[in-house]
Structures are given as C-alpha cells and as structure tokens.
Amino acid sequence: MALNRGAADQDYIIEQVVQLFQCRVLWSEGRPCLEYSSLEELDKVYEYVRTRFDMDMLDVFFTAVESLPQDD
C-alpha cells in the first residue's frame, strides 16, 4: 500500500530503507546520501521507495553513491 506524497516523513523513509537493505546513510551538509553496495541493491531501494511511498528515491536522498571496496 503506497502512502500519499508528503504523508511519509523523510526520516521515517530513511529509517525503513536502512533496516531493510544492506546500505547506510552518509550526511553531506545536512542532506542524506545513500551508500549502496551494488546496482541491484540500488534498484531494489529505488523500487521500494517508489512503490511503498509513491516517491522518487532522489526526493528522499540527495544522491546515491556506490560503496568503495574494502582494502584487504
């Protein structure tokens, strides 16, 4: 069930995304940026936000960046 645009608080949407997906939120100048580990994960987050909240993911997150690989 999708919520009407504006009905869901941005902080609530961010909290739901972080709980459901293997991602994290970085903050740049007070704006949330999504850090994801794969393009498949990004697609899933995008679709989740669109279907669950009837919003574009970039209306919630300022930008999305892929995680850098960890050094061994």
Phi, psi and omega in degrees: 000122181274142175272153177293149179305132180090345182284331181261133178288141180304317180298322178295315180298316179300316179300316179296317180298314182295325179288326187268338186235157177276077181213175175215167182249127173256152180243130179233113181053040178080006181249138182283136176236131181275127173254120183240162184259342180206159178295327178297318179295318178300317178300319179295318179296314180303312181295319179300311181297320181293315184279322184282322187242359180055044179225154172283142181303324181283357168278342180260312181254139179298318178202174176228134181230144178282141178296143174280145178295145179284143176286143179273000000 
